[in-house]
Amino acid sequence: MDKTSSIATLKGIGAKTEQLFHNLGVYTIGDILLHYPKDYDKLPPITPLTELPLLLHPQKDDKQANVQTADDGRGDKPQAEITAAVAAKIDKVPFVRASRNMQITSLTIQEQNVKLDLVWFRMPYLKSTLKIGKWFIFLGKVTAKGKLLHMEQPQIYTPEKYQSMQNCLWPCYPLTAGLKKNKLSQTIKQSLEELDLSVDYLPEEIRARHGLAEYNYAIENIHFPESETALEEARKRLIFDEFFKFILSAGMQKEQMEEVRNTFTFLPLHNLSEELCQSCEQSDFVEAQTTLLWADHVMQRLPYQLTQAQRRTLQEIREDLRGKKIMQRLVQGDVGSGKTIIAFLAMLDAAQAGYQSALMAPTEVLAMQHYQNFVEMCEVHNLNIPVILLTGSLTAKEKRRAYERMQLYHNAMVIGTHALIQERALYDNLALVITDEQHRFGVKQRESLFLKGGQPHVLVMSATPIPRTLAIILYGDLDISVIDEVPAKRLPIKSCVVGKNARNTSYEFLRKEIAKGRQAYVICPLVEESEGLEAENVTEYAEKLRQQMPAGIVIECLHGKMKSGRKNLIMEQFARNEIQILVSTTVIEVGVNVPNATVMMIEDAQRFGLAQLHQLRGRVGRGSEQSYCIMVNTTDSDKARKRLEILNKSNDGFFIAGEDLKLRGPGDFFGIRQSGLLEFRLGDIYQNADLLKKASEEANLLLAEDRKLQEPEHEKVRAEISYYLDRQAEIVNL
């Protein structure tokens, strides 16, 4: 049994449970070890019974973090709930009664004038366990109904047991419906016992230089930490591993790509004179194609002028297409900087030269949008170029038709998701591959698409504003172009940070904008209510918002757990203004373009990274009307307030990313992980920037010593990187 063995080879994993693990993206024993906890619980200190009323009903200036109380302006009824541990000496026998074929055990404990009712379901044996005169600790959620305090199904500990467990950290894993946390923990423990983890692929000298724990210690302590110190050491090692493997695999790919010669012949570039441009504007397409490249013809007929940054980037791309080596280029451009038109013009060059091109988007919503835009552009400019859509949600018949057209049309533009790299997708004459928001694809996925076309040119586009120092590390296998201008016609988005008490004012602003015919996004960090996590969630929030808004305003929600067809339908309805308010998770972060949307309201804004907030803000401001971004800060943290204020000061994504890098140092990893950038499981390129740089230095030193890791002393590293890349590709195809 090894890391590649199926999860079903473990004891107790039948077909039904195996499918539940598949729902989590876990297929092998190696996968389950990488299914890291999302957080860790600690047992709370024991609270005197007499203090519970104060914690449940704090004064207005009380900042008890775990207590939910008074109305916050959304029409919620006041509630009180807190997780607490209380100690009590049993002074009477618990009472057991039958109700609806179920036995209910109850016990009331009291200190001075404060009483707490304890209730257990289907646990009648507690009558003999909770003996008079003995002390016990009761842990659970305390609720208040008037003056009555109530705790259902509390956990029971002896004082000695509770004290011994208070310093332990208990993992909290991402789950799926039907899979219990105990089953997941048991499976991980069994995997740790079955696998031989004593052999570490990372050379000892690298571990010594950076104070990194051995792998077996790290993987055990990330799941079941002995202490906070052990967890910190485990995270440090595993984050280093993530960065090291990513950079090393990218560097190895760069070595391979640099040896590939450009075998494609593109038409030579013209120097556009003013006279030629004017003649192009006056001529039709048939006449122009004899004197001008198609891309130049389209550029001159656009209803706007490309910025200098767009022109510079396009020139670099077009020169690469005609160079001696194949292109490997990253285009970084802020939200709204106009990367899509650059991609279209580059694909036009390929089509005119008689080659196919492919554009791979991270979501079906974005792929569909690109497809519709490209079809429209070809029609407007009289370009007889086939545009083909290929996504996972197409019917079998639609996919067959797409495959047939890919074989039939030698200069087609193919738009899709990761379906573009699956086995049945065969190309004819593929010369240019473009990946949009590349950080959502691994190196292996990009390579798979590359190999399908017989080594085509590769262009990577990203709106993720990464400081150049980090971009050079993360995209070391690519040349970098930066579009650092936004079209002049776009009005800067007006931003503000408000507290949760300003929600009613924010809702009134939404109503006014919608009355003008505009639309709005509301972003929440969660899909459904999550136990122990006080953050707005999409499904409940949408319902609350319907109660706040006039009946004529249509409100829908959107999140990543929906089926592709449903997501696409909602986005199409939103684009047609059939939905006025879209309550969504960050699934809309990438690429969605609805020019009529003028308000972006982000709940629990402090939970997001600044770069991600900036990308979310970029979903509005795409039309001619003034747009707004309202960020709701639901904490009293000065640090959170200062971070969010940076977004008030600037609309420049690269400036914001740089400021984020300054603010987010190492540590504080017990908090909520910032998301949205380069989806490493543990690592965060801002918070862990120092580790990223160290991993990059070590990866580059190793490659300088042994370019293809062929030396015997690097056999373990080579095997680990091979497993890493193969597993990436397999997950995409599953």
TIMAR-286367 format. One record per residue (C-alpha): residue in one letter; x, y, z. Coordinates in steps of 0.2 Angstrom, whole numbers, plus 5000, padded with zeros to 4 digits. Layout:
# TIMAR-286367
AXYZ ...
***
This chain:
# TIMAR-286367
M500050005000 D500750174995 K500150354992 T499450304975 S498350164982 S496450194982 I495550264997 A494450104996 T495949995001 L495850055019 K494749965031 G492950025033 I492850115016 G491450035006 A490750104990 K489650224998 T490950305009 E492250304995 Q491050414985 L490850534999 F492750545000 H492750574981 N491550724984 L492950804994 G494250774980 V495050624990 Y495350474979 T496950404985 I497850385002 G499050524997 D497550634994 I496850605012 L498450655020 L498350815010 H496550845016 Y497150965030 P496151035044 K495351205040 D495451255059 Y495851185076 D494751185091 K495351205109 L494351165125 P493751325133 P494251375151 I492951325164 T491651465166 P490851495183 L488951465182 T488551635189 E489451715174 L488451635161 P487051775161 L488251915158 L489151825144 L487451785136 H486751965138 P488352075137 Q488252265138 K488452365122 D490252395124 D490652205128 K491652125115 Q491351945118 A491951865102 N490951705103 V489251785108 Q487851825095 T486651945103 A485552095098 D484752145082 D486052205069 G484952295057 R484352145046 G482752115055 D483451965065 K482651925082 P483851945096 Q484651785101 A485951725114 E487151575112 I488851535118 T489951385119 A490451355137 A491151225150 V490451225167 A490851125183 A489551055194 K489450935209 I487950815206 D486650845221 K485250735213 V484850595202 P484550645183 F482750625178 V482350505163 R480650525154 A480050445137 S479450555123 R478950505105 N479850335107 M481450425114 Q482150435131 I482650605137 T483850625152 S483850795161 L484750875175 T484751045183 I486351115190 Q486351275201 E487551405208 Q486851535219 N485251595210 V485851535192 K485151375186 L485651285170 D484551145163 L485550995155 V484650885142 W485250725133 F484350625120 R484350435120 M485650425134 P484650345149 Y486250265156 L486850435162 K485650415176 S486950285184 T488450375177 L488150555185 K488250495203 I487750605218 G489250695226 K490450685211 W491050835201 F490950835182 I491250965168 F489850995155 L490351065138 G489151125125 K488151275118 V487151375131 T485651465126 A484451585135 K482651575134 G482151725144 K482951695161 L483051505158 L484851435153 H484851275143 M486251165137 E485751015125 Q486750855123 P488350925132 Q489950825133 I490350755150 Y492150745157 T492950715174 P493950865180 E495550765178 K495150715160 Y494650895155 Q496150965163 S497250845153 M496450895137 Q496351085138 N498051105129 C497550995115 L497151055098 W495750965089 P495650965070 C494151035061 Y494050965043 P493051015028 L491650895027 T490350835014 A488550785018 G488550605025 L490350605031 K490550625049 K492050705057 N492550555067 K492550445052 L493650565043 S494850575058 Q494950385059 T495350365041 I496750495042 K497450405057 Q497350235048 S498250315033 L499650375044 E499850205052 E499850115035 L501050215026 D502950215028 L503350405030 S505050385037 V505950425021 D506050605017 Y506250664999 L506850835005 P508750835006 E509350845024 E510451005021 I508951105015 R508051055030 A509451105041 R509751275032 H507951325035 G507551235052 L506251125043 A505450975052 E505550805045 Y504050755034 N503350615045 Y503350735060 A502550875050 I501150775042 E500650695059 N500650865068 I499650955055 H498250825058 F498450795076 P499650925084 E500450885100 S500551075104 E500351245096 T502251245093 A502251075085 L500851135073 E501851295069 E503351185064 A502251065054 R501451205044 K503151285041 R503751125033 L502251085023 I502051265016 F503851255011 D503551095002 E502051164993 F503051314986 F504651204983 K503651074973 F502751214963 I504351314959 L505351164955 S504051084943 A503951254934 G505851264933 M505951094926 Q504651134913 K505551294908 E507051194905 Q506051084893 M505151224884 E506751324881 E507351184870 V505751184859 R505951284843 N504551374835 T503951274820 F502451394816 T502451514802 F501551684806 L501251824793 P502551964795 L502052114806 H501752284797 N502252454804 L500552544804 S500652714796 E499252844798 E498852834780 L498652644780 C497552654796 Q496452784787 S496252674772 C495852524783 E494452614792 Q493752664775 S493852484767 D492852334770 F493652174776 V493952084759 E494952234753 A495852254769 Q496452084771 T497552104756 T498552244764 L498352224783 L498452084795 W496652044802 A497152094820 D497752264814 H496152284804 V495052244820 M496152364830 Q495852504819 R493952474819 L493752454838 P492552584846 Y493952634857 Q495852644857 L497052524865 T498052594879 Q499952604877 A500152464889 Q498952354879 R499852394863 R501552364871 T500952194877 L500152144861 Q501752184852 E502852074864 I501651934861 R501651954842 E503451964841 D503551804852 L502451714840 R503651754826 G505251714836 K506451574835 K505751484851 I503951454857 M503151584867 Q503051554886 R502251724892 L501251784907 V500151944904 Q499752024921 G498452154920 D497352234933 V495452204933 G494752304919 S496352334910 G495852244894 K496652074893 T495351984884 I495452094868 I497352054868 A496951874868 F495751884854 L496951984843 A498351854846 M497151714842 L496651814826 D498551804821 A498451614823 A496851604813 Q497551704799 A499051604798 G497951444796 Y498151384814 Q496951334828 S497051424845 A496351374862 L495751484877 M495551394893 A494551474907 P494451424925 T492551424926 E491151374914 V490351544917 L491851634911 A492151514896 M490351544890 Q490651734892 H492251724881 Y491351614868 Q489951734866 N491151884865 F492251804852 V490751754842 E490051934842 M491752004838 C491951894823 E490251944817 V490452124819 H492152124810 N491552004796 L492851874801 N492351704795 I493251604809 P492451464818 V492251484837 I491951324846 L491451294864 L491951144874 T491451124893 G491050984904 S489251024905 L488851004887 T487850854882 A488650704874 K487950764857 E488550934859 K490350874864 R490350754848 R489950904837 A491251014845 Y492550874843 E492050854824 R492251044822 M493951044830 Q494450914817 L493651004802 Y494151184805 H496051204804 N495951394810 A494651374824 M494651474840 V494251344854 I493551414870 G493251304886 T493751244903 H494851094908 A493750994896 L495051064883 I496450944890 Q495450784892 E495850634882 R494450654868 A494850834864 L495950814849 Y496650964839 D497150994822 N498551124819 L498451194837 A499751344837 L499251454852 V498651404870 I497951544881 T497551504900 D496451634909 E496851654927 Q498251524926 H498451514945 R496951404945 F497851274934 G499351184939 V500951164929 K500450984923 Q498751044916 R499651184906 E500851054900 S499450934895 L498651064884 F500351104877 L500650924872 K498950914864 G499451034850 G501250974846 Q502051104857 P501151264853 H501451444860 V500851474878 L500051634884 V499551644902 M498351794908 S498051844926 A497151984934 T497851934951 P498852084956 I500452004962 P501952114967 R503352094953 T504552014966 L503351874969 A502751854951 I504551824945 I504651684958 L502951604955 Y503051624936 G504851594934 D504551484919 L503751634909 D504151794902 I503151934910 S502152074902 V501152194913 I499652294907 D499752434920 E498452554913 V496552554913 P495552624899 A495252804901 K493352794899 R493152694915 L492652794930 P493652754946 I492552644958 K492052734974 S492352634989 C491952635007 V492152535023 V490652525035 G490252435051 K488852305052 N487652435059 A487652525043 R486852385033 N485152465033 T485952625025 S486852515013 Y485152425008 E484352585005 F485752634993 L485552464984 R483652504982 K484052674974 E485352604962 I484052474957 A482752604955 K483852684942 G483952514932 R485552464939 Q486052294947 A487152244962 Y488152104969 V488252054987 I489751934992 C489751825007 P491151715012 L490151555015 V488851445006 E487951385021 E487951415039 S489551345047 E489551285065 G490751405075 L491051525061 E490151685063 A490151745045 E488751785033 N488251645021 V487451645004 T485851545006 E485251635022 Y485851805017 A484851795001 E483251755010 K483551895023 L483852015009 R482251965000 Q481352025016 Q482252195016 M481952234998 P480352274988 A479452134981 G479852184963 I481752164965 V482251984960 I483651914971 E484551754968 C486151664975 L487651584966 H488951474973 G490251344968 K489251194974 M487951224961 K487851124945 S488651214930 G487051224921 R486151314936 K487651434938 N487651474919 L485751504919 I485851624934 M487351724926 E486351734910 Q484851794919 F485851924929 A486751984913 R484952014905 N484452104921 E483151974925 I483951964942 Q484352134951 I485352074966 L486551924965 V487051854982 S488651754979 T490251674985 T491851724977 V491351614962 I491051774953 E492851834957 V493551794940 G493051874924 V491151894925 N490652044915 V489052134918 P489152324913 N487552364921 A488052314939 T488552464948 V488652404967 M489752274975 M489352244993 I490552135002 E490052055019 D491352005032 A492652095021 Q493952075034 R493951885030 F494651915012 G496451965006 L496552134999 A497052074982 Q495451964982 L494352114988 H495152214974 Q494652084961 L492952074968 R492752264967 G493252244948 R491652154944 V490852324944 G491352484935 R491252404918 G489952514911 S489852704908 E488952734925 Q489752774942 S490052614952 Y490252584970 C491052454982 I490352445000 M491452335011 V490652285028 N491852255042 T491052155055 T492452155068 D493152285080 S494952245075 D496052405072 K497152295061 A495652245050 R495152425049 K496852485043 R496952345030 L495252385022 E495652575022 I497052535009 L495652494997 N494852665000 K496452754995 S496852664979 N496052574964 D497852514958 G497852324961 F499752314961 F499952454974 I498652364985 A499552194983 G501152274988 E500352355004 D499552185008 L501252105007 K501952235019 L500452205032 R500352025032 G501851955040 P502151775046 G501151705061 D499251725066 F498951555057 F497651505069 G496451635061 I495451615045 R496651585030 Q496551725017 S495951645000 G495851684982 L497751684977 L498651534969 E497651394977 F498951314988 R498251205002 L499151295016 G500351425009 D499851605006 I501051704995 Y500851855006 Q500851785023 N502151665019 A503251775007 D504851735016 L504551545015 L504151574996 K505751664993 K506751525002 A505951384993 S506251474977 E508151494981 E508251314985 A507351254970 N508451354958 L510051294967 L509451114964 L509051144946 A510751244943 E511651084950 D510550954941 R509451024928 K508350874925 L508650794943 Q509450644935 E510850624948 P510650474960 E510650584975 H509150674968 E508150514965 K506950554979 V506650724974 R506350674956 A505050544962 E504150664973 I503950794959 S503450654947 Y502050604959 Y501550784962 L501350824943 D500450654939 R499250684953 Q498850854948 A498350794930 E497350644937 I496350754948 V495850864934 N495350714923 L494350634937 
***
